[in-house]
Amino acid sequence: MSPSPSADRPPAPARPAYAERLDLPWWLWLTGLVAAALLAVEIWMGAGGVRAWLPFAVLLPLTAAGLWWVGRIRVAVVDAELRVDDARLPVRFVADVIPLDVAGRREVLGVGADPLAFVVQRPWIGGAVQVVLDDPADPTPFWVVSTRRPVELAEAVLAARDAGRPVDRTAGEPG
């Protein structure tokens, strides 16, 4: 008897409950490339030979690569984990998730910020979430992660956490 066709295939990756890329807005791309072009023109200054083309050939691609690299961060909730770039947080260690607006993010990351916090902050993105941890083995008190949709990310993390917890059937019963 031959095995089923699906037995040879690896399991399909889980579909993310939430996924976002923290890419740069168009106006930052425009600003960065214009600044690189102006610097290339300053180096060129009407000279001939290599100085006529080398600044443009080097500065514009390097600037584009740098802008892409800055906007490469991905945030996702998948496989019972919060993934921020290459950092992974199992949702079983999440105590609470607080959506933050600009003022809330400024307060959490301001003067009284905890130096042990894990922070992935992008200044061009107004919102963020604060993920409060409950892991006695980890000195990190919380994560602060930039996101364009803080409420949706908070709901996705909490839903993933609650889906993995065992149901307490005795809760609410008279003792």
Secondary structure, DSSP 8 states (H G I E B T S, - for coil): ----GGGSS-------SEEEE----HHHHHHHHHHHHHHHHHHHTT--THHHHHHHHHHHHHHHHHHHHHT--EEEEETTEEEETTEEEEGGGEEEEEEE-HHHHHHHHSTT--TT-EEE--TT---EEEEEE--TT----EEEEE-S-HHHHHHHHHHHHHHHS---TTTTS--
